Every structure is written in structure tokens, then in C-alpha cells.
Amino acid sequence: MRAIILLGAPGAGKGTLADGIKAASRFQHVATGDMLRAALKQGTPVGREAEAFMKRGELVPDEVIFKLVEARIGAGDDGFMFDGFPRTLAQAERLDALLAAHGGKVDHVFLLDAKRALLLSRLTGRRVCRACGAVYHVVNIPPRRAGVCDACGGELYQRADDQEATIANRLDVYERQTAPLIAYYERQGVLTRVDAARERRESVAAIVAAAADRGR
């Protein structure tokens, strides 16, 4: 079992690259946020456990997150692509142990490097439709009419967590948490830096090629 990790700040483009990598390879996409939302929607035991913490305004603890991850890994497949996970050194060490228990390991970690100004521009420009949830960007993916969804005509708005003060705090937290992770994977010799400002197709092709080379 092989695993690669996409590591990067909010706005670095992990989700966009993950979609391209998934289409061009056999890696199965593992995004803990998506898995958590699905578990909540389906009302699974882990979803109900996570919901109890969220209702109290608390972070979902690692123990609950790893139940989701272990279930996904245990379901099979030869390769997994982790998107934005792990976030802390403790999670990275535990993920290594979990993969080893299933005969696998982290083959490659791709760090999406982006200047803070670019991240702020990407995230503060995001707009979401109140009616259907479609996502736009005032510069990169603008609607045909300002403030109006192309798909359903609904109102576009800026989420509270996309406002500059909130994003600046998220980036500060990311930098504090991720510095030890970067050093951890550098020591293992599996870290590759990718320019997050580069054209998407070029980045996807480079990552898929590097992952394939490491797998040989």
C-alpha cells in the first residue's frame, strides 16, 4: 500500500490538484473534512461522535478522525492520497504507524508553496451561492453578473471564514502547526516543494510523475 500527502496552507490549491491527480492516477482521494461531513450526513456512529464535539464548539479530536481514516484504509486499495492531512506532528507519527500496520508507508509528501499575499487573494475573493452552494472567485472564476449565481440566480456572498482577519489567523495557525511537519518529512527524505502559483496542469503532471517514479 502506497500513500502520498498534499501539504499546504488554506488557499494553496490542494483540493484542485487532488482532483487532477485522482483523474490521472490510481490514488484514492482521502480528505478528512469530506469524510467527516459525509459521516455527519449519514448519521454513522463516528459521525454522531464527532457531532457531539462540534455542537459544543470543540475541535473533533484525533481519536475520532483516525477512526474515519482507519476505516478508509482498511477498505482496501493500493494507494491513497491524503489531502491536507496530517496537520500536526502527532497526527503524522500516528498515520505512519497506521499505514505500517497495513503494510504501507508515506512515499511522497508534496508541499504546495505559496506566498501569503497569493493565499489571501485566493481566499478573500471566494464567493458562494446561498441557494445552491456553487463557488466562484471574483477574479479567477467570476460570475457573469456580479453577485448573482450563473447556475440558479441565487445571491453570492462571502463566508465569514473567508474574510481577511479570519484567514490571516488560519494562516498563522497553519504556519505554527506545519513547521514541525515539514522538518519531519524532510528528515525522512520524502518532501518535495511545489510552486502553488504554477499552472494546474503542470503541477498535476509533475506530482503524478514524481509519485510514479518513487513507486518503482
C-alpha positions in Angstrom: 0.0 0.0 0.0 1.4 3.4 -1.1 0.4 6.9 0.2 1.2 10.4 -0.9 0.3 13.6 1.0 -0.6 17.0 -0.3 0.5 19.5 2.3 -0.2 23.2 2.0 -1.9 26.3 3.6 -5.5 27.2 3.1 -5.8 28.5 -0.5 -2.7 26.7 -1.8 -4.9 24.6 -4.1 -4.8 21.2 -2.5 -8.3 20.3 -3.5 -7.9 21.4 -7.1 -4.7 19.5 -7.6 -6.2 16.4 -5.8 -9.0 16.3 -8.4 -6.4 16.3 -11.2 -4.1 13.8 -9.6 -7.1 11.5 -8.9 -8.1 11.6 -12.6 -4.5 10.9 -13.8 -3.6 8.1 -11.3 -4.9 5.3 -9.2 -4.5 7.1 -5.9 -7.7 7.2 -3.9 -8.5 10.7 -2.5 -8.7 10.9 1.3 -9.9 14.3 2.5 -10.7 14.0 6.2 -13.0 17.1 6.1 -15.1 15.5 3.3 -15.2 12.2 5.2 -16.3 13.9 8.4 -19.1 15.8 6.6 -20.3 12.5 5.0 -20.3 10.7 8.3 -22.3 13.5 9.9 -24.8 13.5 7.0 -25.2 9.7 7.1 -25.5 9.6 10.9 -22.8 7.0 11.3 -21.6 6.2 14.8 -18.4 8.1 14.2 -20.4 10.9 12.7 -22.6 11.1 15.8 -19.5 11.1 18.0 -18.0 14.0 16.0 -21.2 15.9 16.1 -21.2 15.9 19.9 -17.9 17.8 19.9 -18.9 20.2 17.2 -22.2 21.1 19.0 -20.1 22.1 22.0 -17.9 24.2 19.7 -14.9 22.0 20.2 -12.4 20.6 17.7 -13.0 17.0 16.7 -10.2 15.1 18.5 -7.6 13.0 16.7 -9.1 9.8 18.1 -12.3 10.3 16.1 -10.6 11.5 13.0 -8.4 8.4 12.9 -11.4 6.1 13.2 -12.5 7.6 9.8 -9.0 7.2 8.3 -8.5 3.7 9.6 -11.9 2.6 8.2 -11.0 4.1 4.8 -7.5 2.4 4.7 -9.0 -0.8 5.9 -11.4 -0.9 3.0 -8.5 -1.6 0.6 -7.0 0.0 -2.5 -3.3 0.1 -3.4 -2.7 3.8 -3.0 -4.1 6.7 -1.1 -3.7 10.5 -1.5 -4.2 12.4 1.7 -5.4 16.0 1.2 -4.4 18.4 4.0 -3.9 15.6 6.5 -2.0 15.1 8.7 -2.0 18.7 10.2 0.2 18.1 13.2 3.4 16.1 14.1 1.4 13.9 16.4 -1.0 13.0 13.5 1.9 12.4 11.1 3.5 9.9 13.5 0.2 8.1 14.1 -0.5 8.0 10.4 2.9 6.4 9.8 2.1 3.7 12.4 -1.4 3.1 10.9 0.0 2.7 7.4 2.7 0.4 8.6 0.1 -1.8 10.3 -1.5 -2.2 6.9 1.9 -2.9 5.1 2.1 0.6 3.7 4.1 3.9 4.1 4.2 7.5 3.0 6.1 7.5 -0.3 6.0 11.2 -1.1 4.8 14.5 0.6 4.2 17.4 -1.8 4.4 20.8 -0.1 2.5 23.4 -2.0 4.5 26.6 -1.5 2.6 29.9 -1.9 3.3 33.5 -0.8 0.9 34.8 1.8 -0.3 37.5 -0.5 -1.4 34.9 -3.0 -3.2 32.9 -0.4 -5.1 35.9 0.9 -6.1 36.9 -2.6 -7.4 33.5 -3.4 -9.4 33.1 -0.2 -10.8 36.6 0.3 -12.1 36.5 -3.3 -14.2 33.4 -2.9 -18.0 33.8 -3.2 -20.6 31.1 -2.5 -24.2 30.9 -3.7 -26.7 31.0 -0.8 -29.1 28.8 -2.8 -27.2 26.0 -4.4 -23.7 26.3 -2.9 -21.8 27.0 -6.2 -18.4 28.5 -5.6 -17.0 31.5 -7.6 -14.0 33.8 -7.3 -14.2 37.5 -8.0 -11.0 37.3 -10.2 -10.4 33.6 -11.2 -14.0 32.3 -11.6 -16.2 35.4 -11.8 -20.0 35.0 -12.3 -21.5 36.5 -15.5 -23.3 39.1 -13.3 -21.7 40.4 -10.2 -23.2 38.9 -7.0 -25.5 36.5 -8.9 -25.1 32.8 -9.4 -24.8 31.6 -13.0 -26.4 28.3 -12.2 -29.5 29.3 -10.3 -29.6 33.1 -10.0 -29.1 32.9 -6.2 -27.3 35.6 -4.2 -23.5 35.2 -3.9 -21.9 36.0 -0.5 -18.6 35.9 1.3 -18.5 33.4 4.1 -17.3 34.6 7.5 -14.3 32.3 7.4 -13.3 33.9 4.0 -12.9 37.4 5.5 -9.3 38.7 5.7 -9.0 38.8 9.5 -10.2 35.2 9.9 -8.0 34.0 7.0 -4.9 35.7 8.5 -5.5 33.8 11.7 -6.0 30.5 9.9 -2.7 31.1 8.1 -0.9 31.8 11.3 -2.2 28.6 12.9 -1.2 26.6 9.8 2.4 28.0 9.9 2.8 27.1 13.6 1.4 23.6 13.1 3.2 22.8 9.8 6.8 23.8 10.5 7.4 20.7 12.6 5.7 18.6 9.9 7.9 20.0 7.2 11.0 19.1 9.2 9.7 15.6 10.0 9.2 14.7 6.3 12.4 16.3 5.2 14.2 14.1 7.7 12.5 11.1 6.0 13.6 12.3 2.6 10.1 12.3 1.1 9.3 16.0 0.9 9.1 17.8 -2.4 8.2 21.5 -2.8 5.7 22.5 -5.5 5.1 26.1 -6.6 1.4 26.6 -5.8 1.3 29.6 -8.3 2.3 27.3 -11.2 -0.3 26.3 -13.8 -2.5 23.5 -12.5 -1.8 21.0 -15.3 1.9 21.4 -14.9 1.7 20.8 -11.2 -0.5 17.7 -11.6 1.8 16.2 -14.2 4.9 16.8 -12.1 3.3 15.3 -9.0 2.0 12.2 -10.8 5.4 11.7 -12.5 7.3 12.0 -9.2 4.9 9.7 -7.4 5.2 7.1 -10.1 9.0 7.3 -10.0 9.1 6.8 -6.2 6.7 3.9 -6.6 9.1 1.9 -8.9 
